[in-house]
C-alpha cells in the first residue's frame, strides 16, 4: 500500500495524532498533525497528514494564517470546507490575541493604547496589503 494511501484508521490507535494529543498534549504533535486534527480528512489521493505536510511545504504557518479562503482553495486537495476550517482556526487565534476578560480597559498611558490597538491595526494593514 502506498504511503499516501495509508488512511489514519489504518494507523494503530495509539499512534494517531488525536489520541497522541489527548495522551501527551498538543505540544507533542507536529504542525502537520495539528492541522490534520483540524481538517479531519484528507483527499482521495492522500491522507490528511500528508495533505497537511504538503500544505506546510507550500506555505509557512504565517503565510497560511494570512491566506484567504479563495487562495487556500487553489491548493490541490483543499475545497471550500477545508479552506473555511483553516481560515476559522487562524481567525480564532487572532481574536485570542486581543481577548481580555475585563469588560473595560483603563487607558492610562501610550503603552496602554498600543497594547489595545496594535493587533487591530496590524490586521487592518494586512488586509490592505
N, C-alpha and C positions, 0 to 999 in steps of 0.2 A: 504494500500500500504506500502510495506517495506521501511524503511528509506533509505537503499542503492539504492533502485529502483527509488527514487524520482529524477526526472530529473530537471536540472536547470530551464528549461522552465516551470516547474510546480510551481516554487517558485515565489511569487509576484515580479513583475519587480523591485520595489524599494528596495527589499531585496537581489537581485542578486549581486554577487561580482563586476562585471564590472560596473554596474550602481552605486554601492556604492563608487567604486574607483573614478568615474567621479564626483560624488556629494561631497564626503568627503575627497578625496585624498588617495594615496596608503598606507599611514601610518595607515589608519583606518581598514585595512584588516589583517587577519591572514596570516601566511606563506603559509598555505594550500590554502587559497583563492587566493593569489598572484600567486602561482604555477598553480592553476586551470585556471586562466586567460591565462597563457602562453600555457597550454596544450589544452584548449578549450573544450575537450570532455573526457568523462570517458570511461568505458568499458561496456560490456553487463551486467556485474554483479553489477556495482556500478557507481554512478555519479562521476563527475570529482573532486568535493570537497572531497568526501570520499576516492577516489583513492589517492589524494594528501595527505590527512591526514595519510593514511596508509603508503605511501612512507616516510613521515616525521617521522613516528614512527620507521621505519626501518633504516633510515639514518638521521643524523643531517644535517643541511644546509651545513656545512663544508664538510662532507663526500659526500654529493650529488654533491657538486661543483667539487670534485676530481674524481668522478666515470666516467669511460669511457663508451662509448655507449654500448659495449657488456655486461658490468656489469649491466648497467641500464636495459637492455633488459631481464635480469634474474628476474626482479621484475614482478610479475603477473600483467597483465594489461598494461605493457609498451612494445610497439613494437618499430620498427625502427624509425618511425616518432616522437613519443613522446620522445624517448631516444635522438634523434638528437636535438629536441627543448630544452630539459633540458641542454644538453651539450653546445648548442649555447648560451643560455642565460648566463651561467656561464663564457664562453669564452669572451663574451662582457663585463662582469663585470671585468674580469682580464685585458682586454685591456683598459678599462676606468681607471683602477688603474695606468697605465703608460702613459695615454694620456697627451699630452702637446700641447697647442695651438701655442706656439712659434716654428718656424721652426728649430732653433738650440738652444741647451742649452750651456751656457758658464760654463765650469768647472773650478772653482777657488779653490776648497778645497776638502779634502777627503769626506766630508759630501755630496758634490755635486755628487761625483762618487757613493756613497752609495745610494742616492736618485734615481739616474738614473738606477743603475744596480741591486739593491736588488730585486725588483719584478721579473725581468727576471731570476735571479739566483735562487730565491725561486721556481719558476715554473719549472726550469730545474731540481732542486733537487727532486721535487715531481714526475716528470716523471721518474727519475732514481731509485726512491724508490720502 
